Amino acid sequence: MFKSARLIVALGLIGGVSLAAIIGWVTGFFGAIADTVADLWNDFMGWVNSPLGWEHLLAGAGVLIVPVIVLVLIFAIADG
């Protein structure tokens, strides 16, 4: 009994995923997602390759400051 129920669930999942993939491909959803990701990546790489400016310094400071703030909060909470 359980074997046939598992088979029905598995076939239903395979059918649902296949149908969603076909609909996504036909409507161009996957192409739109790929274009969006490619645009974001190109913008990011353009920013990384741009000359060093205030944006880079602020981003670096944020990367260093956020963990320090988190550690200070952890120590403050732990000490009571």
C-alpha positions in Angstrom: 0.0 0.0 0.0 2.7 2.5 0.9 4.7 1.6 -2.1 1.9 2.6 -4.5 1.2 5.8 -2.5 4.9 6.8 -2.8 4.8 6.1 -6.5 1.7 8.3 -6.9 3.3 11.1 -5.0 6.6 10.8 -6.9 4.8 10.8 -10.3 2.8 13.8 -9.2 5.9 15.7 -8.2 7.7 14.8 -11.4 4.7 15.8 -13.5 4.3 19.1 -11.6 8.0 20.0 -11.9 7.9 19.1 -15.6 4.8 21.2 -16.2 6.3 24.2 -14.3 9.5 23.9 -16.4 7.6 23.8 -19.7 5.4 26.8 -18.7 8.5 28.7 -17.5 10.3 28.0 -20.8 7.4 28.8 -23.0 6.6 32.1 -21.3 10.2 33.2 -21.2 10.4 33.3 -17.4 13.7 31.6 -17.3 15.2 33.8 -19.9 14.0 36.9 -18.0 15.6 35.6 -14.8 18.9 34.8 -16.7 18.9 38.3 -18.2 18.3 39.9 -14.8 21.1 37.9 -13.2 23.5 38.7 -16.1 22.7 42.4 -15.8 23.3 42.4 -12.0 26.6 40.5 -12.5 27.7 43.0 -15.2 26.8 46.0 -13.0 28.7 44.4 -10.1 31.8 43.7 -12.1 31.7 47.2 -13.6 31.6 48.6 -10.0 34.4 46.3 -8.9 36.6 47.3 -11.9 35.9 51.0 -11.5 38.6 53.3 -10.1 38.8 53.4 -6.3 36.4 55.9 -5.0 34.3 56.7 -1.9 31.9 53.9 -2.7 34.7 51.3 -2.3 36.0 52.9 0.9 32.5 53.0 2.4 31.9 49.4 1.4 35.2 48.3 2.9 34.4 50.2 6.1 31.0 48.6 6.3 32.5 45.1 5.9 34.8 45.9 8.8 32.4 47.8 11.0 29.4 45.5 11.0 31.2 42.5 12.5 32.8 44.8 15.2 29.3 46.1 16.1 28.0 42.6 16.3 30.8 41.5 18.6 30.4 44.5 20.8 26.7 43.7 21.1 27.4 40.1 21.9 29.9 41.0 24.6 27.5 43.7 26.1 24.7 41.2 26.3 26.9 38.5 27.7 28.3 40.8 30.4 24.8 41.9 31.4 
